[in-house]
Amino acid sequence: MMPRCSVQSPDVQLFQTLNGLEQIAETHRFKAWLLDQFGVLHDGKQPYPGAITTLKKLANSGAKMVIISNSSRRASTTLEKLGSLGFDPSLFVGAVTSGELTHQSLQRRDDAWFAALGKCCIHMTWSGRGAISLEGLELQIVENVKDADFILAHGTEALGNPSGDAIPMKLEELENILEQCAAKHIPMVVANPDFVTVEARALRVMPGTLAAKYEELGGEVKWMGKPDKIIYKAAMELVGVDPIDSIAVGDSLHHDIKGANAAAVQSVLITGGIHATELGLSSFADIADLSSVQALASKYDAYPSYVLPAFTW
């Protein structure tokens, strides 16, 4: 019997608090497990305690696992990264990233919105975290806003130039460029909708912050990942299941849980990730106060089905 939280919102069912994922897995209710990575499996530098073992046990239970991530990188790169951190990539059916969806949309242009985009773009990317390849997209990178058809936001550290190099820039400098773009009324494609991400227990600013700023300036933004249900739909198609047979695991209420709600998928909130500070948690696997979790869920209008301190069995 799984424990049930005693705090209730008038508009949402109660979430259940668990000590580990075994209590869900042993029911065999869900065929597909859609897993976030940063803040759930690892912190960008190393796996969380017990995460590798938990994945293996989940796979042994018959779960079909897919990584769904707001990473601006391609799916293959994401699986390689997990392998380098000690995870077994063969345990996953595959990965669906916002970067992969962006790349495919820009390459195929079979969607009316993408078909209408030009080929010249301002490219906001990474420097220290490694630049993003645009190979196969036939894009022309420009430095002057007057020459740009749209903005492509992969990162928050640098501005790409025609030679393929990345010129390091501060966030404020990139925001100044956004002001010029907004004045020209050109759209933005954001390949990583996250506002921040967990990196070795610290929070790093992500491209979603630039996208939110651009919308504040009146700019049009195409959000290519969570919380849009597009990424959940792609992951379920990869496994061949319906929403009723799927469950998503993530640490962000705004992105992971709100997206799962939109996709009609059950969800697990890991409290020790991106919301750890907001919930007053200082150490791994600290247990969050239930009323604080409910208050935060109400704040973000995102409601998990289950709540766990960490991705453990």
Contacts in CASP RR format, 6 or more apart in sequence:
PFRMAT RR
TARGET T0000
AUTHOR 0000-0000-0000
METHOD contacts of the structure
MODEL  1
MMPRCSVQSPDVQLFQTLNGLEQIAETHRFKAWLLDQFGVLHDGKQPYPG
AITTLKKLANSGAKMVIISNSSRRASTTLEKLGSLGFDPSLFVGAVTSGE
LTHQSLQRRDDAWFAALGKCCIHMTWSGRGAISLEGLELQIVENVKDADF
ILAHGTEALGNPSGDAIPMKLEELENILEQCAAKHIPMVVANPDFVTVEA
RALRVMPGTLAAKYEELGGEVKWMGKPDKIIYKAAMELVGVDPIDSIAVG
DSLHHDIKGANAAAVQSVLITGGIHATELGLSSFADIADLSSVQALASKY
DAYPSYVLPAFTW
2 16 0 8 1.000
2 18 0 8 1.000
2 23 0 8 1.000
3 16 0 8 1.000
3 17 0 8 1.000
3 18 0 8 1.000
4 14 0 8 1.000
4 16 0 8 1.000
4 17 0 8 1.000
5 14 0 8 1.000
5 15 0 8 1.000
5 16 0 8 1.000
5 17 0 8 1.000
5 290 0 8 1.000
5 293 0 8 1.000
5 294 0 8 1.000
5 307 0 8 1.000
6 14 0 8 1.000
6 290 0 8 1.000
7 14 0 8 1.000
7 290 0 8 1.000
7 291 0 8 1.000
7 293 0 8 1.000
7 294 0 8 1.000
8 14 0 8 1.000
8 294 0 8 1.000
9 294 0 8 1.000
9 297 0 8 1.000
9 298 0 8 1.000
9 303 0 8 1.000
12 297 0 8 1.000
12 303 0 8 1.000
13 303 0 8 1.000
13 305 0 8 1.000
15 269 0 8 1.000
15 293 0 8 1.000
15 294 0 8 1.000
15 297 0 8 1.000
15 303 0 8 1.000
15 304 0 8 1.000
15 305 0 8 1.000
15 306 0 8 1.000
15 307 0 8 1.000
16 305 0 8 1.000
16 306 0 8 1.000
16 307 0 8 1.000
17 290 0 8 1.000
17 306 0 8 1.000
17 307 0 8 1.000
17 308 0 8 1.000
18 24 0 8 1.000
18 306 0 8 1.000
18 307 0 8 1.000
18 308 0 8 1.000
19 308 0 8 1.000
19 312 0 8 1.000
20 308 0 8 1.000
20 312 0 8 1.000
20 313 0 8 1.000
21 54 0 8 1.000
21 58 0 8 1.000
21 249 0 8 1.000
21 268 0 8 1.000
21 308 0 8 1.000
21 311 0 8 1.000
21 312 0 8 1.000
21 313 0 8 1.000
22 57 0 8 1.000
22 313 0 8 1.000
24 30 0 8 1.000
24 247 0 8 1.000
24 268 0 8 1.000
24 306 0 8 1.000
25 57 0 8 1.000
25 58 0 8 1.000
25 61 0 8 1.000
25 63 0 8 1.000
26 61 0 8 1.000
28 61 0 8 1.000
28 62 0 8 1.000
29 247 0 8 1.000
30 63 0 8 1.000
30 245 0 8 1.000
30 246 0 8 1.000
30 247 0 8 1.000
30 266 0 8 1.000
31 63 0 8 1.000
31 64 0 8 1.000
31 239 0 8 1.000
31 241 0 8 1.000
31 245 0 8 1.000
31 246 0 8 1.000
32 63 0 8 1.000
32 64 0 8 1.000
32 65 0 8 1.000
32 66 0 8 1.000
32 235 0 8 1.000
32 236 0 8 1.000
32 239 0 8 1.000
32 240 0 8 1.000
32 241 0 8 1.000
32 245 0 8 1.000
32 246 0 8 1.000
32 247 0 8 1.000
33 58 0 8 1.000
33 63 0 8 1.000
33 64 0 8 1.000
33 65 0 8 1.000
33 66 0 8 1.000
33 246 0 8 1.000
33 247 0 8 1.000
33 248 0 8 1.000
33 249 0 8 1.000
34 66 0 8 1.000
34 68 0 8 1.000
34 232 0 8 1.000
34 235 0 8 1.000
34 236 0 8 1.000
34 246 0 8 1.000
34 247 0 8 1.000
34 248 0 8 1.000
34 249 0 8 1.000
34 260 0 8 1.000
34 265 0 8 1.000
35 41 0 8 1.000
35 65 0 8 1.000
35 66 0 8 1.000
35 67 0 8 1.000
35 68 0 8 1.000
35 248 0 8 1.000
35 249 0 8 1.000
35 250 0 8 1.000
36 67 0 8 1.000
36 68 0 8 1.000
36 69 0 8 1.000
36 248 0 8 1.000
36 249 0 8 1.000
36 250 0 8 1.000
36 251 0 8 1.000
36 252 0 8 1.000
36 256 0 8 1.000
37 67 0 8 1.000
37 69 0 8 1.000
37 71 0 8 1.000
37 78 0 8 1.000
37 82 0 8 1.000
38 44 0 8 1.000
38 69 0 8 1.000
38 71 0 8 1.000
38 197 0 8 1.000
38 198 0 8 1.000
38 199 0 8 1.000
38 251 0 8 1.000
39 48 0 8 1.000
39 197 0 8 1.000
39 198 0 8 1.000
39 250 0 8 1.000
39 251 0 8 1.000
39 270 0 8 1.000
39 272 0 8 1.000
39 273 0 8 1.000
39 274 0 8 1.000
40 48 0 8 1.000
40 51 0 8 1.000
40 249 0 8 1.000
40 250 0 8 1.000
40 251 0 8 1.000
40 270 0 8 1.000
40 273 0 8 1.000
40 311 0 8 1.000
41 47 0 8 1.000
41 48 0 8 1.000
41 51 0 8 1.000
41 55 0 8 1.000
41 82 0 8 1.000
41 87 0 8 1.000
41 311 0 8 1.000
42 48 0 8 1.000
42 51 0 8 1.000
42 82 0 8 1.000
42 85 0 8 1.000
42 87 0 8 1.000
43 198 0 8 1.000
43 199 0 8 1.000
43 200 0 8 1.000
43 201 0 8 1.000
44 85 0 8 1.000
44 198 0 8 1.000
44 199 0 8 1.000
44 200 0 8 1.000
45 199 0 8 1.000
45 200 0 8 1.000
46 85 0 8 1.000
46 200 0 8 1.000
47 85 0 8 1.000
47 86 0 8 1.000
47 87 0 8 1.000
48 284 0 8 1.000
48 310 0 8 1.000
48 311 0 8 1.000
49 284 0 8 1.000
49 285 0 8 1.000
49 310 0 8 1.000
49 312 0 8 1.000
50 310 0 8 1.000
50 311 0 8 1.000
50 312 0 8 1.000
50 313 0 8 1.000
51 87 0 8 1.000
51 311 0 8 1.000
51 312 0 8 1.000
52 86 0 8 1.000
52 87 0 8 1.000
52 88 0 8 1.000
53 313 0 8 1.000
54 311 0 8 1.000
54 312 0 8 1.000
54 313 0 8 1.000
55 65 0 8 1.000
55 87 0 8 1.000
55 88 0 8 1.000
55 91 0 8 1.000
56 88 0 8 1.000
56 91 0 8 1.000
57 313 0 8 1.000
58 65 0 8 1.000
58 313 0 8 1.000
59 65 0 8 1.000
59 91 0 8 1.000
64 93 0 8 1.000
64 239 0 8 1.000
64 241 0 8 1.000
65 91 0 8 1.000
65 92 0 8 1.000
65 93 0 8 1.000
66 92 0 8 1.000
66 93 0 8 1.000
66 94 0 8 1.000
66 95 0 8 1.000
66 96 0 8 1.000
66 235 0 8 1.000
66 238 0 8 1.000
66 239 0 8 1.000
67 75 0 8 1.000
67 78 0 8 1.000
67 79 0 8 1.000
67 82 0 8 1.000
67 92 0 8 1.000
67 94 0 8 1.000
67 95 0 8 1.000
67 96 0 8 1.000
67 97 0 8 1.000
68 95 0 8 1.000
68 96 0 8 1.000
68 97 0 8 1.000
68 226 0 8 1.000
68 231 0 8 1.000
68 232 0 8 1.000
68 235 0 8 1.000
68 248 0 8 1.000
69 78 0 8 1.000
69 95 0 8 1.000
69 96 0 8 1.000
69 97 0 8 1.000
69 98 0 8 1.000
70 97 0 8 1.000
70 98 0 8 1.000
70 192 0 8 1.000
70 193 0 8 1.000
70 194 0 8 1.000
70 206 0 8 1.000
70 225 0 8 1.000
70 226 0 8 1.000
70 231 0 8 1.000
70 255 0 8 1.000
71 77 0 8 1.000
71 78 0 8 1.000
71 97 0 8 1.000
71 98 0 8 1.000
71 99 0 8 1.000
71 192 0 8 1.000
72 97 0 8 1.000
72 98 0 8 1.000
72 99 0 8 1.000
72 102 0 8 1.000
72 126 0 8 1.000
72 132 0 8 1.000
72 154 0 8 1.000
72 155 0 8 1.000
72 191 0 8 1.000
72 192 0 8 1.000
72 207 0 8 1.000
73 81 0 8 1.000
73 97 0 8 1.000
73 99 0 8 1.000
73 132 0 8 1.000
74 97 0 8 1.000
74 99 0 8 1.000
74 100 0 8 1.000
74 103 0 8 1.000
74 133 0 8 1.000
75 94 0 8 1.000
75 95 0 8 1.000
75 96 0 8 1.000
75 97 0 8 1.000
75 100 0 8 1.000
76 95 0 8 1.000
78 95 0 8 1.000
78 97 0 8 1.000
79 89 0 8 1.000
79 92 0 8 1.000
79 94 0 8 1.000
79 95 0 8 1.000
80 89 0 8 1.000
82 89 0 8 1.000
82 92 0 8 1.000
83 89 0 8 1.000
93 238 0 8 1.000
93 239 0 8 1.000
94 238 0 8 1.000
96 231 0 8 1.000
96 234 0 8 1.000
96 235 0 8 1.000
96 238 0 8 1.000
98 190 0 8 1.000
98 191 0 8 1.000
98 192 0 8 1.000
98 193 0 8 1.000
98 224 0 8 1.000
98 225 0 8 1.000
98 226 0 8 1.000
98 231 0 8 1.000
99 154 0 8 1.000
99 191 0 8 1.000
99 192 0 8 1.000
99 224 0 8 1.000
101 224 0 8 1.000
101 225 0 8 1.000
101 230 0 8 1.000
101 231 0 8 1.000
101 234 0 8 1.000
102 152 0 8 1.000
102 154 0 8 1.000
102 189 0 8 1.000
102 191 0 8 1.000
102 224 0 8 1.000
103 137 0 8 1.000
103 191 0 8 1.000
105 111 0 8 1.000
105 114 0 8 1.000
105 189 0 8 1.000
105 224 0 8 1.000
106 114 0 8 1.000
106 117 0 8 1.000
106 137 0 8 1.000
106 139 0 8 1.000
106 152 0 8 1.000
106 189 0 8 1.000
107 136 0 8 1.000
107 137 0 8 1.000
108 114 0 8 1.000
109 115 0 8 1.000
109 117 0 8 1.000
113 222 0 8 1.000
117 149 0 8 1.000
117 150 0 8 1.000
117 187 0 8 1.000
117 189 0 8 1.000
118 149 0 8 1.000
118 150 0 8 1.000
119 138 0 8 1.000
119 139 0 8 1.000
119 140 0 8 1.000
119 149 0 8 1.000
120 139 0 8 1.000
120 140 0 8 1.000
120 141 0 8 1.000
120 142 0 8 1.000
120 147 0 8 1.000
120 148 0 8 1.000
120 149 0 8 1.000
120 150 0 8 1.000
121 139 0 8 1.000
121 140 0 8 1.000
121 141 0 8 1.000
121 142 0 8 1.000
121 148 0 8 1.000
121 149 0 8 1.000
121 150 0 8 1.000
121 151 0 8 1.000
121 152 0 8 1.000
122 141 0 8 1.000
122 142 0 8 1.000
122 143 0 8 1.000
122 145 0 8 1.000
122 148 0 8 1.000
122 150 0 8 1.000
122 151 0 8 1.000
122 152 0 8 1.000
122 159 0 8 1.000
122 177 0 8 1.000
122 181 0 8 1.000
123 134 0 8 1.000
123 139 0 8 1.000
123 141 0 8 1.000
123 151 0 8 1.000
123 152 0 8 1.000
123 154 0 8 1.000
123 159 0 8 1.000
123 160 0 8 1.000
124 151 0 8 1.000
124 152 0 8 1.000
124 153 0 8 1.000
124 154 0 8 1.000
124 155 0 8 1.000
124 156 0 8 1.000
124 158 0 8 1.000
124 159 0 8 1.000
124 160 0 8 1.000
124 174 0 8 1.000
124 177 0 8 1.000
124 207 0 8 1.000
124 210 0 8 1.000
125 131 0 8 1.000
125 132 0 8 1.000
125 154 0 8 1.000
125 155 0 8 1.000
125 157 0 8 1.000
125 158 0 8 1.000
125 159 0 8 1.000
125 160 0 8 1.000
125 166 0 8 1.000
126 132 0 8 1.000
126 154 0 8 1.000
126 155 0 8 1.000
126 156 0 8 1.000
126 157 0 8 1.000
126 158 0 8 1.000
126 166 0 8 1.000
127 157 0 8 1.000
127 158 0 8 1.000
127 166 0 8 1.000
127 167 0 8 1.000
127 168 0 8 1.000
128 157 0 8 1.000
128 168 0 8 1.000
129 155 0 8 1.000
129 157 0 8 1.000
130 166 0 8 1.000
131 158 0 8 1.000
131 160 0 8 1.000
131 164 0 8 1.000
131 165 0 8 1.000
131 166 0 8 1.000
132 154 0 8 1.000
132 155 0 8 1.000
132 191 0 8 1.000
134 141 0 8 1.000
134 152 0 8 1.000
139 152 0 8 1.000
140 162 0 8 1.000
141 160 0 8 1.000
141 161 0 8 1.000
141 162 0 8 1.000
141 164 0 8 1.000
142 148 0 8 1.000
142 162 0 8 1.000
143 159 0 8 1.000
143 160 0 8 1.000
143 161 0 8 1.000
143 162 0 8 1.000
145 177 0 8 1.000
145 180 0 8 1.000
145 181 0 8 1.000
145 184 0 8 1.000
145 186 0 8 1.000
146 184 0 8 1.000
148 181 0 8 1.000
148 184 0 8 1.000
148 186 0 8 1.000
149 186 0 8 1.000
150 186 0 8 1.000
150 187 0 8 1.000
150 188 0 8 1.000
150 189 0 8 1.000
151 178 0 8 1.000
151 181 0 8 1.000
151 186 0 8 1.000
151 187 0 8 1.000
151 188 0 8 1.000
151 189 0 8 1.000
151 214 0 8 1.000
152 188 0 8 1.000
152 189 0 8 1.000
152 191 0 8 1.000
153 188 0 8 1.000
153 189 0 8 1.000
153 190 0 8 1.000
153 191 0 8 1.000
153 192 0 8 1.000
153 207 0 8 1.000
153 208 0 8 1.000
153 210 0 8 1.000
153 211 0 8 1.000
154 191 0 8 1.000
154 192 0 8 1.000
154 207 0 8 1.000
155 191 0 8 1.000
155 192 0 8 1.000
155 206 0 8 1.000
155 207 0 8 1.000
155 210 0 8 1.000
156 171 0 8 1.000
156 174 0 8 1.000
156 205 0 8 1.000
156 206 0 8 1.000
156 207 0 8 1.000
156 209 0 8 1.000
156 210 0 8 1.000
157 166 0 8 1.000
157 168 0 8 1.000
157 169 0 8 1.000
158 166 0 8 1.000
158 167 0 8 1.000
158 168 0 8 1.000
158 169 0 8 1.000
159 166 0 8 1.000
159 167 0 8 1.000
159 169 0 8 1.000
159 173 0 8 1.000
159 174 0 8 1.000
159 177 0 8 1.000
160 166 0 8 1.000
160 167 0 8 1.000
161 167 0 8 1.000
171 205 0 8 1.000
171 209 0 8 1.000
171 210 0 8 1.000
174 210 0 8 1.000
175 210 0 8 1.000
175 213 0 8 1.000
178 210 0 8 1.000
178 213 0 8 1.000
178 214 0 8 1.000
178 217 0 8 1.000
179 217 0 8 1.000
181 188 0 8 1.000
181 214 0 8 1.000
181 219 0 8 1.000
182 214 0 8 1.000
182 217 0 8 1.000
182 218 0 8 1.000
182 219 0 8 1.000
185 219 0 8 1.000
185 220 0 8 1.000
187 219 0 8 1.000
187 220 0 8 1.000
187 221 0 8 1.000
187 222 0 8 1.000
188 210 0 8 1.000
188 211 0 8 1.000
188 214 0 8 1.000
188 219 0 8 1.000
188 220 0 8 1.000
188 221 0 8 1.000
188 222 0 8 1.000
189 221 0 8 1.000
189 222 0 8 1.000
189 224 0 8 1.000
190 207 0 8 1.000
190 208 0 8 1.000
190 210 0 8 1.000
190 211 0 8 1.000
190 221 0 8 1.000
190 222 0 8 1.000
190 223 0 8 1.000
190 224 0 8 1.000
191 207 0 8 1.000
191 224 0 8 1.000
192 206 0 8 1.000
192 207 0 8 1.000
192 208 0 8 1.000
193 206 0 8 1.000
193 207 0 8 1.000
193 208 0 8 1.000
193 211 0 8 1.000
193 223 0 8 1.000
193 224 0 8 1.000
193 225 0 8 1.000
193 226 0 8 1.000
193 227 0 8 1.000
193 228 0 8 1.000
193 255 0 8 1.000
194 206 0 8 1.000
194 207 0 8 1.000
194 208 0 8 1.000
194 252 0 8 1.000
194 255 0 8 1.000
195 205 0 8 1.000
195 206 0 8 1.000
195 208 0 8 1.000
195 209 0 8 1.000
195 212 0 8 1.000
195 254 0 8 1.000
196 203 0 8 1.000
196 204 0 8 1.000
196 205 0 8 1.000
196 206 0 8 1.000
196 209 0 8 1.000
196 274 0 8 1.000
197 203 0 8 1.000
197 204 0 8 1.000
197 206 0 8 1.000
197 274 0 8 1.000
198 204 0 8 1.000
198 251 0 8 1.000
198 273 0 8 1.000
198 274 0 8 1.000
201 276 0 8 1.000
203 274 0 8 1.000
203 277 0 8 1.000
211 221 0 8 1.000
211 223 0 8 1.000
214 221 0 8 1.000
215 221 0 8 1.000
224 230 0 8 1.000
225 231 0 8 1.000
225 255 0 8 1.000
226 232 0 8 1.000
226 252 0 8 1.000
226 255 0 8 1.000
226 256 0 8 1.000
226 258 0 8 1.000
226 259 0 8 1.000
227 254 0 8 1.000
227 255 0 8 1.000
227 256 0 8 1.000
227 258 0 8 1.000
227 259 0 8 1.000
227 262 0 8 1.000
227 302 0 8 1.000
228 259 0 8 1.000
228 262 0 8 1.000
229 259 0 8 1.000
229 262 0 8 1.000
229 263 0 8 1.000
232 243 0 8 1.000
232 246 0 8 1.000
232 248 0 8 1.000
232 259 0 8 1.000
232 260 0 8 1.000
232 262 0 8 1.000
232 263 0 8 1.000
232 265 0 8 1.000
233 263 0 8 1.000
235 246 0 8 1.000
236 242 0 8 1.000
236 243 0 8 1.000
236 246 0 8 1.000
236 263 0 8 1.000
236 265 0 8 1.000
239 246 0 8 1.000
243 263 0 8 1.000
243 264 0 8 1.000
243 265 0 8 1.000
244 264 0 8 1.000
246 265 0 8 1.000
246 266 0 8 1.000
247 265 0 8 1.000
247 266 0 8 1.000
247 267 0 8 1.000
247 268 0 8 1.000
247 305 0 8 1.000
248 256 0 8 1.000
248 257 0 8 1.000
248 259 0 8 1.000
248 260 0 8 1.000
248 263 0 8 1.000
248 265 0 8 1.000
248 266 0 8 1.000
248 267 0 8 1.000
248 268 0 8 1.000
249 256 0 8 1.000
249 267 0 8 1.000
249 268 0 8 1.000
249 270 0 8 1.000
249 311 0 8 1.000
250 256 0 8 1.000
250 257 0 8 1.000
250 267 0 8 1.000
250 268 0 8 1.000
250 269 0 8 1.000
250 270 0 8 1.000
251 269 0 8 1.000
251 270 0 8 1.000
251 271 0 8 1.000
251 272 0 8 1.000
251 273 0 8 1.000
251 274 0 8 1.000
251 275 0 8 1.000
252 274 0 8 1.000
252 275 0 8 1.000
253 269 0 8 1.000
253 275 0 8 1.000
253 296 0 8 1.000
253 297 0 8 1.000
253 299 0 8 1.000
253 300 0 8 1.000
253 302 0 8 1.000
253 304 0 8 1.000
254 300 0 8 1.000
254 302 0 8 1.000
256 267 0 8 1.000
256 269 0 8 1.000
257 267 0 8 1.000
257 269 0 8 1.000
257 297 0 8 1.000
257 300 0 8 1.000
257 302 0 8 1.000
257 303 0 8 1.000
257 304 0 8 1.000
258 300 0 8 1.000
258 301 0 8 1.000
258 302 0 8 1.000
259 265 0 8 1.000
259 302 0 8 1.000
260 266 0 8 1.000
260 267 0 8 1.000
260 304 0 8 1.000
261 267 0 8 1.000
261 302 0 8 1.000
261 303 0 8 1.000
266 305 0 8 1.000
266 306 0 8 1.000
267 304 0 8 1.000
267 305 0 8 1.000
267 306 0 8 1.000
268 304 0 8 1.000
268 305 0 8 1.000
268 306 0 8 1.000
268 307 0 8 1.000
268 308 0 8 1.000
269 293 0 8 1.000
269 297 0 8 1.000
269 304 0 8 1.000
269 306 0 8 1.000
269 307 0 8 1.000
269 308 0 8 1.000
270 308 0 8 1.000
270 309 0 8 1.000
270 310 0 8 1.000
270 311 0 8 1.000
271 279 0 8 1.000
271 281 0 8 1.000
271 287 0 8 1.000
271 288 0 8 1.000
271 293 0 8 1.000
271 307 0 8 1.000
271 308 0 8 1.000
271 309 0 8 1.000
272 279 0 8 1.000
272 281 0 8 1.000
272 284 0 8 1.000
272 285 0 8 1.000
272 286 0 8 1.000
272 288 0 8 1.000
272 309 0 8 1.000
272 310 0 8 1.000
275 296 0 8 1.000
276 282 0 8 1.000
276 286 0 8 1.000
278 292 0 8 1.000
278 296 0 8 1.000
279 288 0 8 1.000
279 289 0 8 1.000
279 292 0 8 1.000
279 293 0 8 1.000
279 296 0 8 1.000
280 286 0 8 1.000
280 288 0 8 1.000
280 292 0 8 1.000
281 288 0 8 1.000
281 309 0 8 1.000
284 310 0 8 1.000
285 309 0 8 1.000
285 310 0 8 1.000
285 312 0 8 1.000
286 309 0 8 1.000
287 309 0 8 1.000
288 307 0 8 1.000
288 309 0 8 1.000
290 307 0 8 1.000
293 307 0 8 1.000
297 303 0 8 1.000
297 304 0 8 1.000
END
